[in-house]
Amino acid sequence: MGFYHVSRIGVIRGFYSLLAALVERWRPKTHTFVLPVGEVTVTLEDVAHIFGLPIDGEPMSGWINNSSDFLQSQSIAIFGRKPEVSSSSKSYIKLGSVRRIRDAEPLDTESIRRKVRYSIFYLLGSTLFTDKSTAYAHAKYLPLLRDFERIHTYSWESACLAHLYRALCRASRYDTKEMDDPLNLLFVWAWERMPCIAPILRQTLPPAEIPVAMRWSYSERTTAWLLKTAARFRQDIDYIEEFEWRPFDRLIISDELHGHLEVCDIVALLLSFECVEWHPADRVMRQFGYAQPPPRVARDIPLDHHCITLRGVQLHDMTVLHGVWIAKWGNKQNTRLRETAPPSELGLYTDNGVLGLVCGLVRTYAEIVRARSLVSISATSTTATCTSRSTSACSV
């Protein structure tokens, strides 16, 4: 099991207005969306069904080196030549160049392996770990493709989800106007879990199979849906009455994928080079078929580990820097959820104090509008407005 499923997905067209409405509901501290129905999030189980990627495996880590010598040596060892790089950063390889070189490869035995590596690297940059332009991929992934027999042994799925969590946390800042990383995953998750905001009716879609994202590719969207504003999506989410807690239960799962789903409910750290993010399975237990007890205090990661960026000169061995977190990933089997109530009891916890706290974080769109009106009336020289990005400070 590797990249076969994700290679079949095709093109999924997102929508900025929907993205803005979702980001406003994101809480960086807990890695969850706060909805009227409670806390929800994109989990490892979602990624396994939507992309068909393996969960269990070695954490993605290793050297981060942005020198031209590193890029050249790794490229020649893996691809047989050096592809074109970004003019602004020598650590980013142009995906267009990768595609052209791949298509020109002959079909002898060694070239086929290089062709597979090119295809995987292209998927990493275009689907799993995209940047804002979707035109480049970071060279840090090259060493993971060097040993052909070990490529499938890495936990590509947990790394993909770690990047999504980090991208959502950054996008929720008031001064951020763009978002990178796997938006395909986020959109398909939202459409499968919340049919009220999907571009088309579910009954008009092809039957669901692994990868679930494939049935949303090239989907025809109605004009009415394309005209929906961020304000309208906010309203749909504010008054949501239907949330699919177990949308994938009827899917036919292969034995290989079923084995990976055994660890989808872990409360563990997700790792991908500089990314270290918690998987909050214990805060969204209803998504795994369990009753939800009052959630614990959100887990913290030290800032010197959680806020690492790839700007400037980089020369780090992340296996050393994140050695503690890598060891915790090795212990992930012991962090699986334990059933605290019969699986059929999917109701919200009844602790009034905690439930009141969660509900207090969820303001309806009407309440936000009223708050804006009061600010506007009291202002004498300026009119206070909230943009689609800064609303996160008001609503969560």
C-alpha positions, -999 to +999 in steps of 0.1 A: +000+000+000+015+034-010+006+060-036-016+041-059-049+054-044-038+090-042-026+089-078-062+083-089-078+113-073-077+138-102-085+175-099-107+188-071-116+224-073-119+243-040-136+275-032-121+305-013-154+315+004-159+281+019-122+280+030-126+313+048-157+301+066-139+269+077-107+287+089-128+310+111-140+280+130-105+265+136-090+266+171-052+263+169-049+253+206-070+222+201-066+214+164-104+213+161-132+231+144-158+244+169-193+239+155-228+241+170-226+203+173-193+204+193-157+199+184-148+181+151-116+178+131-099+160+102-085+127+117-061+100+105-092+079+098-105+106+074-071+108+056-070+070+052-104+070+035-101+102+015-066+097+002-060+059+008-026+066+024-009+043+050-010+055+087+014+031+104+051+034+096+082+053+103+078+091+110+090+113+082+122+130+094+158+135+084+181+162+073+169+196+062+197+212+041+190+241+017+224+242+002+228+237-036+253+209-031+227+189-011+200+194-038+224+185-066+237+153-049+203+141-039+187+148-073+214+130-092+213+100-069+175+097-071+165+111-105+198+108-125+198+145-132+191+179-115+157+193-122+149+231-123+146+249-090+128+280-079+145+313-087+137+326-052+146+295-031+171+268-042+154+243-019+122+242-040+121+221-072+098+230-101+071+204-105+067+213-142+104+203-147+098+171-128+069+162-150+088+169-182+118+148-172+095+119-161+077+118-194+110+117-213+123+087-194+128+055-214+112+022-202+142+002-192+144-013-157+164+014-139+145+042-157+112+028-146+123+032-109+133+067-116+100+073-133+082+061-102+103+084-080+094+113-102+057+105-100+058+102-062+077+134-058+052+151-081+023+138-060+041+151-028+042+186-043+009+187-061-014+169-036+000+160-002+024+189+008+015+217-016+028+252-013+007+283-020+016+282-057+012+244-061+041+246-085+070+235-063+080+208-039+107+210-012+139+191-016+137+177+020+116+148+007+143+136-018+163+114+007+130+095+016+128+084-021+164+072-023+159+037-010+132+024-034+123-006-011+116+017+019+094+043+003+062+025+014+074+021+050+069+058+059+038+072+075+029+095+047-006+100+060+004+113+094+028+137+078+001+150+054-023+156+083+005+174+103+010+198+074-028+204+072-030+212+110+000+236+107-015+253+076-049+258+094-032+272+124-012+297+103-043+306+082-063+314+113-040+344+121-056+377+113-028+388+091-027+357+068-044+359+034-034+326+018-032+290+028-011+261+016-009+224+020-036+197+013-067+218+006-081+188-013-082+169+019-099+197+038-126+203+012-135+166+007-136+162+045-160+191+048-183+179+020-185+144+033-191+155+069-214+185+062-236+178+032-253+212+036-221+230+023-213+205-005-213+217-041-237+190-053-261+165-038-245+134-025-270+111-043-257+124-076-222+114-069-206+081-080-205+054-053-179+060-026-147+039-028-111+043-017-099+070-023-131+089-014-117+121-029-119+106-063-157+109-065-154+147-059-129+152-087-142+171-118-176+174-101-200+199-117-209+227-093-241+246-096-241+284-103-260+290-071-232+273-051-205+292-069-223+325-060-223+317-023-203+341-003-182+335+029-211+351+048-235+325+034-212+296+042-208+310+078-246+310+081-249+275+069-223+263+094-238+284+122-272+267+119-259+233+109-283+205+119-267+176+101-231+163+107-220+129+094-202+113+124-195+080+106-196+087+068-173+059+058-188+029+076-202+013+045-170+015+025-154-018+014-119-017+029-090-038+018-073-060+044-041-039+040-059-006+047-079-022+075-046-029+093-037+007+091-071+018+104-063-001+136-042+029+147-064+057+134-077+067+168-043+074+185-037+104+207-002+110+194+021+135+178+022+137+140+056+143+125+069+156+092+104+171+094+098+206+110+061+199+116+051+185+150+013+185+157-010+167+181-037+144+168-067+152+191-086+120+188-097+122+224-116+155+217-136+141+188-145+106+200-179+107+184-161+106+150-148+072+160-181+059+172-176+065+210-195+088+234-176+120+241-166+127+277-155+162+288-123+169+269-090+173+288-069+204+287-053+210+253-018+196+249+011+220+243+043+216+223+073+237+232+075+268+210+111+260+200+099+228+184+064+239+172+073+271+155+102+260+133+102+275+098+123+268+068+134+304+062+170+313+059+200+290+060+189+255+071+211+226+083+193+205+108+190+168+115+154+166+126+158+130+139+180+145+166+161+177+172+128+158+174+142+127+190+117+129+219+087+132+197+099+104+174+101+081+204+066+090+214+054+081+178+070+047+184+047+043+214+015+053+196-001+019+200-005+026+237-023+059+230-054+045+212-088+055+225-104+033+251-142+029+249-158+049+277-194+043+266-213+020+243-206+029+207-243+035+200-243+065+224-231+092+202-246+121+222-226+150+234-213+148+270-237+161+296-213+180+319-231+214+318-200+234+327-179+220+299-208+220+274-215+256+283-178+265+276-179+248+242-212+265+233-199+298+245-172+295+219-197+290+191-213+323+182-240+323+155-235+345+125-264+366+136-247+373+169-215+383+150-235+407+128-252+423+159-218+427+175-204+444+144-234+467+143-229+478+179-192+486+172-202+505+141-228+526+159-204+535+188-176+545+164-176+582+155-148+584+130-144+550+115-166+520+108-154+487+123-155+458+099-142+423+100-127+407+069-132+371+061-098+364+077-101+386+108-135+372+117-117+343+134-108+366+162-146+373+167-160+339+163-137+316+181 
